[in-house]
Amino acid sequence: MLMLALFALMIAYCCYSVYFYGGRWVANPHNPRISSQKQEVIMGTVRDRDGTVLAYTDGTGARRYHNSRDTRLAVSQVVGDSGGKVSTGVDTFHAQYMLGFRSSIFERVGDAITNTPQRGDDITLTISERLSRYISEQFPKGKRGAVVVLNYKTGEILSMVSMPQFDPVNLSSALSDEAAGALINRATQGLYPPGSTFKIVTMASALENLPDLENFAFDCTGYYPVGNYSVTESSGHGVQSLSDAFANSCNTTFAALSQDLGYTMLGQTAEKLGFNENFMFGDLIVYNSSYPIDDLSAEDLAWSSIGQGRVLATPMHMALIASMIANGGVMNEPHLLRAITTAQGGTRKLPGSFIGTRVLEESVAKRLEKEMIRVIKTGTGGRAALSDGYVVAGKTGSAEASNDKSIETHAWFVGYITNDNAPYAICVLVENGGSGGGVAAPLARRTLQKAINLGL
């Protein structure tokens, strides 16, 4: 009976693994079936949401990319390359569609009868080439980082730009200097301390778990001793309410607040919002953000509450958190595939996706939105504000990249437009960019304005 039970568990785990990871195994660039299929099947075409061709196969069977180098660079990590060096790019990760693995037996028989070469599916992406190219042009020169723009109502990824970029037509420069990381999609694979943008999570936990927050007050002197260390500010903020501390991004107030929350409550909220979660999205791979849940020390908890220490997050995850707040506490899955068209002109069913999951009570999300709007109106995020009646809610962050502050901080901005006719959420990360309010927020404003102008 024990042996039978073990065999049953093994079979169940095998089925589970194939169901959840099968697509990723097929898309592995080392899978010999992909190389073999490329010799027999004409690879499909990749287009952006407006129909712009980003990648196609010519009459000789060679893989070709957009004529404009600027466009190729802007969408490089999303589209990928013909050799599979970027395994997360569409050309490799969705090879099951583009190389005809999902073609039915009837489609293959039809091709055989008509003596038509087998052709893979065409894919239309949710991204905008025009918005991606604009972001690439506006990104601080010589800096690394990422910008993610989502439609928070539909979950569509409108842009996913990672810097530095590579040219799929000429990979030699990227391969010769892999240390520069041009082949890494920093939007989904880059793990960074989120800095003060994590205060969204800490405040959510406080709103969920601590009573009488309306009477909360903390006197920020610019110095808060905790354990063997101290959390400091450049200058004291004076007596702060919770709302004041969020708008002013007061580290000492949130460090003190963390001691009331403790590891358990703050950790539970962080995990509800996706930290330590194994994201199994159908359209793309997103690396796991992490929040330490082992109870170690008071100072570790204090640093975690302000997005430092051992807390790490991807820009895509932080954009999803912004979208979740915009959706009243419901987190949707991000989508990169807008349509899949068969060689015969039919419509292939899109990969399955989970229904939006409620992770915060609507009242908590609405309170967070109110405080994030205040950040833009009177706090550190003023340079992200839009005109013409558009209201932005957001949070800046300047995350320390070294213990001795010898390296410039990472500049963050996370936010969204509250207007229903412009449902855009955004995350901007500039590695070693400096101030979130001074560097990331202006880039977010320009990007959101461009998305509005394009009418995405």
N, C-alpha and C positions, 0 to 999 in steps of 0.2 A: 504493500500500500504506500509505503514511504517512497519507494522508487517510482511508482506510478505518479504520485503527487509531484515529485521532482521533475519528471518528464513533462507533465502538464504545465508546470510553471515555466519550464524552458520553452515549450511551444508557444505559450502565451506571450512570453517576453520577446520571442522571435517575431511573432505577429505584430506586437506593439512597435518593435524597432523598425520593421519594414514599413509599417503604416506611417510613422512619424519621421523616419530618417531616410526612407527609400529614395525620395526625390533628391536629397543631398548626396546620397551614394552615387546615383546615376550621374549627377552633375560634377562629381569629382574629376578634375582634369587628368588624373592618372588612370581613369577608367579606360581600358583599351577599347571598349565598345564605342566610345565617342570618336576616337581616331578612325576606327573602322567605318563607322556610320558616315563620317565626313567624306569618305571616298566614294560612297554609294548614293548619298542623298544631297540634294541642293539645299543648303541652309537658308532658312527663312529670312525675311526682311524685318528690321526694327525701325519703328517710327515713333516720334513723340506725339503728344496729345493733339497737335495741330496738323499731323500728317507729314511732317518733315522727316525725310529718310535719314536715319542715323547710321545704319549699317545694312549691307545687302551683299548678295553673291552675284558676280558678273558671269558672262557667258563662258568664261574659261574655268569657272569653279573657284576663282579666287575671292577671298573676303575683302570687301571694300567698305570704306567709311566716308562720312560727309566730306565734301570738297573743302570746306572751310576749316583751317587748322584751329581757329578759335573755338569753333563748335565742337570739334573732336576733343579738344582739351577739356572743355566745360562739362561734357557728359562722359568722360573717359572711364571713371570708376563705375558708373551706372551701366554703360554698354559693355565694357570689358574689351577683350582682344581675341583675335582668332586662335592664338596659341594656348589660351587658358591660363596665362600667367596671373590674371586677376580672376580667381575662382568664384568670386561673388558677383561678377558682372553678368549681365543678361545673356551674353553670347555663350557663357559656360553654365551658369546656374540654371538657366531655363533651356538647356540643350535638349531636354526631353520633348519639348514642343518644337523647337527650331530645327531639330534633326529628325523629326518624324517618329520618335519613339511612341508618341500617343496616337499615331494614325491607326484607324480601325482596319480590320481585315478586309472590309468592303472597299475602303479607300485604296488599299494596296492592290487588291485584285483588279480594281478599275484601272489603276495605272498600268498594270501588267497587260491587260486586254488591249488598251489603247496604245501600248508601247510608249507611255509617257514616263520620263525620268521622275523618280520619286522626289517630292519636294516637301520640306518641312513647313511648319506653320509660320505665319507672319504674326508679329507681336506689336501691338500699339501700347506704348507706355503712358503713364499718367503725368510724367514730367513735361515741363515746357523747356524746349531748347533755348528760346529767347530769354526766359527768366534765368536759366542756368548760365548763359553766356554773360548776361548783365552782372550777375553776382561775381563771376570770375573776374570781370573787369574792375569791379568796385572793391574787391578784397584787397586788404593792405599788401602792398608789393613786398615780396620776399618773405612773407609770413606763411606759416602752416596753419591748418585748421579746417573748419567745416561749417557749412550753412545748410540747414534743413528747413523746408517750407512745406507745410501740410494743409490740406483742406480738412478742418477739424470736424466737419459734418459728415463727409464721405470717407475720410481716412486716406484719400489720395495723396501721394507724394508729388508735390508740384515741382520741387527741385531738391536735389541732393548733391551738393557740390563739395568736393574734398580738395584741399590744397596741401602739397603741390600736385600737379597733374602730369599725365603722360600722353604721348601721341601714339595711338594704336598703329599708325602707319609706320612709325619709326620707334620701336621699343628699345633700341640699342642704348640710348642715353639713360633711360630709366633703369635698365638692367645693369648698366655699368656703375651705377651709383644707387644701389638698393638701400643704402643707409639713409638716403634722403626720404625714402618712404613714399615715392610717387605711386607705387602699386597698392598702397593701403588705402582703403576707403575709411577715412577718419570719421565720417558721419556715423558709420555703423560698427566699425572695428576699433576706433580710438577710444581708450578709457582714460579719463581725466578726473582729477578732483573737481567737483562741481562748484566749489566755493559757495558764495552766498546764495546762489540759485537754489541750493539745497534747503535754505531756510523756508522755502515753500513747504517742504515735507515736514520740517520741524514745527512750523506753525500749524499745519494741518493736524499733526499729532496732538499739539496743545489744545486745539479747538475740540478735538474728539474726546480728550481724556481729562483735562484739568478744569475744575469748576471755577466760577467767579473770575474769569479772565478780564471782565470789564473793569475790575478794580486793580488789575495787575499794574505794578509800577516798579521800576528799577532805576537806581541812580547810577548812571554810567560815568565813572570817573576816568575812563580810558584804561582801566587796569582791573582785571578780575583774576585773583589767585585761585587755582584749582589744582589739588594734588601737589605735585612737585613743579608745576609749571604755571604760567600766567597767560591768559588771553588778553591781548592789548588792542587798543585803538590808537590812531594817530593823534586824536584829541578826544576829550570827554564829551558826551552828548547831553549830560545832565539827566534829569529825571525823565524816563521814557515809559510811555504806555506800550502795550504790545504793538499797537498800530504804528506808533512813532518809531519803535525799534525796527520794524519791518521796512518802513519807508526810508529810514536812514541807514539801513543795513548794519545795525549795531551788533557787533560780534559779542561783546561782553554780556549784553542782555540775553541773547540766545544761548550763550554758554551757561548762564545762570538758570535759564529756563530748562535746559537739558537735565540739570540735576534734579529738578522736580519730576521730569518725565521718566528718567531712568532708561536703561538699555532696552528693557522689555517693551514698554509702550512705544518708544520711538522706533525700535526695530520692527514691531508689528505694523506700524503705519508705513514704514519704508518698504517692507515686503509687499504690502497691499498695493503700493504704487509701482511695483515692478522690480525693486532691487532684490538681488539674489534669485531672480526668476530666470528660468531657461526659456527665452522667447522662441517659440516654434511658429514663426510667421510663414505663411505659404509663399509669399512673393520675394522675400529677401532674408538674409542672415543678419541678425543683430546680436553682437556680443553681449554677455551678461554684465549688467551693472552690479556693483557689490556694496553692501553695507555690513560692517562687522556686527555680528549678533552675539559674540562671546563677551561675557561680562568681565572686563579686565580692570579698568581704572576710571576714576572720575575725570581725569584729564583727557583720556581717550574719548570718553563720551562727549565732553565739551567740544573737542575738535571735530568730532563726527557731526555734531549738531549744526556746525557752520560749514559743512561740506569739505572739511580738510581731513587730515589723518589718513585713514585707510578707506575712506569713501571714494568710489570711482563710478563714473557714469559716461555713457556715450551721448553725443549730441542728439541722435535719433530718440533715445529714451527721454531726454529732457524735453524734446519737442512733443513727445507723446503725453508727458505730464501736463504741459501747457494746454494741449488739446483736450485732455481729460477735464481740466478745470473749466474750459470754455463750454464743454458738453454737460456741465452740471454734475460732474463726478463720475461720468461714464467714460471708460477708456476703450477706444476702438483700435482695431488692428490696422497698421499702415498697409496701403496697397500700392504696388508699383505697376501691375499689369492692368491695363484698361480694357483691352480686347485681344482675343487670340483668333485668328482667321485661318482656316484650312486652305490647302492648295486649291480645293474645289470651290472656294468662296463661302463655305459654311462657317458657322461660329462654334468654336471650341469652348466647352465649359471652362470658366476660370477656376483656378485652384480654390478649394474650400477654405473658408475663413470662419473664425469664431464670431459670435454676436458680441457686441460691446458689453463689457463687464463693468458693473458699478463697483467702484473702489472707494468712493467717498460719498457721504450723505450730501444731498443737494444743498442743504443749508450751509455746510462747511465749504463747499465749492463756491457758493455765492459770496461768502465772507472773504474767501481768498481772492476772488475776483475784485471785490471792493478794495482790498488792501493793495492789490497789484495795480489797479488804476491809480491809487494814490501815489505809488512809487513813480509813475510816469508824470503825474501832475505836480507833485511837490517834492518828490524824493530823488533818488540817484539815477532814475531812468528818464529824466526829462528830454534827453536828446533822441529818444525813440518816438516822441509824440508826433502825430499826424494832424494835418489840417482838414478842412472841408467836412467837419462833422464826424470824422472817424475817431473812435475812442480806443486807445491801446491799453491793455493790461500787461504788466511785465515785471521782471525782476532781473537786476544786474548781478554780476558776480566777478570778483577778482581773486582767482584761486592761486595760492602760493605754490610755486613749482620747486622750491628748495627750502630746507630748514633754516638756512642763514639769510634768506631773502637776497641772495646774490644773483638770482635769475629772475627776470621780469615775470610778473604774474600772468596767468592765462586770463584773457578777457572773455566774459560770458554775457549773453543776454538771452533770456527765455521769455516768450510772451505771445500775445495774439491780439487780433482786432475783434472787438466785441460786437460790431455791427453784423447783422445777419446777411447783408448783401456782399460782405467781404470776409468769409469765414476762414481766415488764414492764421495759422499758428506758426511760430518760427523759433529756431534756436540758432544762435551765432556763437561760434567758438573761434577765438584767435589765439593760437599758441604763443605764449610769451608776448602777448599784445599790449599788456599794461592794464589800464582801467576798463572795467566792463561798461561803465557809464560813458567813458570818453571814447572808446574804440568800438566795442561791439554794438552798443545802442544805436549810434548813427548809421552803421551798416544795416542794422535791422530796419530802421526807418526807411532807408532808401529802397531796400528789398521789398518791404511791404507796399510801398507806394508804387513800385514797378508792377507788382502783382495786381494791384488795383487797376493800373493803367492798361494792363494787358487783358483784363477781364477774365481771368482764369476761373 
